[in-house]
């Protein structure tokens, strides 16, 4: 379409519609050992579902254990939800001997570029919508982690993929290893606002599941790092942590799914749906999130962040018992969480009325689509448009029409157009 520069200006008669924007992200992680529940997820709640975790072999080829990623993506996409692959995780590839694989792949510019190329091939092969960088601990501490994270971010951006990360605040698993340039490459950041139990903390019994923990973590990114709140997603645990009185050889049994707590008749008298702290049969404190705490977290993320994340969805009940994800969906729907009235951007159309050509000027750079609708809301004319451009009306009958602009970046007001 030919671009014309216009030296005169005739303001259009414009009007405003109440426009609602919902960019509130709702993310669920599904580990390989929970994929049996992939079809059972309440997809109405979620915008993103993340397969956790893929990791590389020594040649840099990503693999995901025990589940076909074609099937994962097809299932998630069938519910109009984004399918994301998450790399790293809290296991041996972040903390154990397999960190050496990442160290080798990060070692040189050549090895990093080759690894990123193989990641991009993996993304295209399975038709993922995005990649989540969930490396932790010793993997984050590798000297070339940030060089890799930035090159990966650039390649994902060029390929049209989303790039996210789950990052802890405090301790050795998180943000202290990310430099600012690496953080800037991310489309959104999810706070790992939860914890576990081990030799390092069984005696102190600090509860890392609290509302205050999530709020402080999010504020670190928005205030200390000065990152836009819309990019910060609050993490919510779907598990409970029991703190034993003495050190243990195996702390695994002290991490329990919320479903196992809800289904344990021992806790009935303690009302586990409405308690953040329970007492086990052994007399130990058990920390989890009550319905009220989760709702409070949702409200805070709605007001001061960009969404919520759940680690991990397979810990909910899927057997007909109480479902926390269904409770969250009902709360979000009833309270219009994530829906905010957004003031549209006005643009200029002239001459208006017109019998032939209208010229369109936008106050921001525009490269997108226009649609012209009749009074029935039917599109009668559409096409591509740039910042200073024109549209021919000669094929239209005389009457009133409504012009919409869409570039996937901005929200524009509609404009009333009169064809003479």
Buried (B, 14 or more C-beta within 10 A) or exposed (E): EEEEEEEEEEEBEBEEEEBEEEEBBBBBBBBBEBBEBBEBBBBBBBBBBBBBBBBBEEEBEBEBEEBEBEEBBEBBBEBEBBBBBBBBBBBEBBBEEBBBBBBBBBBEEEBBEBBBEBBBEBBEEBEBBBBBBBBBBBBBBBEBBBBBBBBBBEBBEEEEBBBBBBBBBBBEBBBBBBBEEBBEBBBBBBBBBBBBBEEEBBEEBEBBBBBEBBBBBBBBBBEEBEBEBBBBBBBBBBBBBBBBEEEBEEBEEBBBBBBBBBBBEEBEEBEBBEBBEBBBEEEBBBBBBBBEBBBBBBBBBBEBBBBBBBBBBBBBBBEEEBBBBBBBBEBBEEEEBBEBEBEBBBBBBBBBBBEEEBBBBBEEEBEBBBBBBBEEEEEBBBEEBBBBBBBEBEEBEEEEBBBBBBBEEBBBBBBBBBBE
